[in-house]
Structures are given as structure tokens and as C-alpha cells.
Amino acid sequence: MGCYRTGDEIGSWMSMSDGTKKRVISKTKQRRADHKDAALSSCSD
């Protein structure tokens, strides 16, 4: 499944500030939830 970071986020990770990393982590949590919701809705079809 992966870590839900984009290729750009992965490539830039080491040079990101702590604040930017926290925003990326927040985005990945939302992406994971969105992916889980999509998977669950496709199973109920």
C-alpha cells in the first residue's frame, strides 16, 4: 500500500523543515483515510 507520500514528498523529505514534514504527515493521514473509504465503498457494491 505504501506510505501515502508523493514522489516529490519522499524526494524532498530530508530537506524539509519540521513544520513542512508535519503538514506532509497530516496530508498522508487524510490520503490513507480517503483510500480506506474508497476501498470500503467498492466492497459494498
C-alpha positions, 0 to 999 in steps of 0.5 A, a space after each residue: 500500500 505504501 506510505 501515502 507520500 508523493 514522489 516529490 514528498 519522499 524526494 524532498 523529505 530530508 530537506 524539509 523543515 519540521 513544520 513542512 514534514 508535519 503538514 506532509 504527515 497530516 496530508 498522508 493521514 487524510 490520503 490513507 483515510 480517503 483510500 480506506 473509504 474508497 476501498 470500503 465503498 467498492 466492497 459494498 457494491 
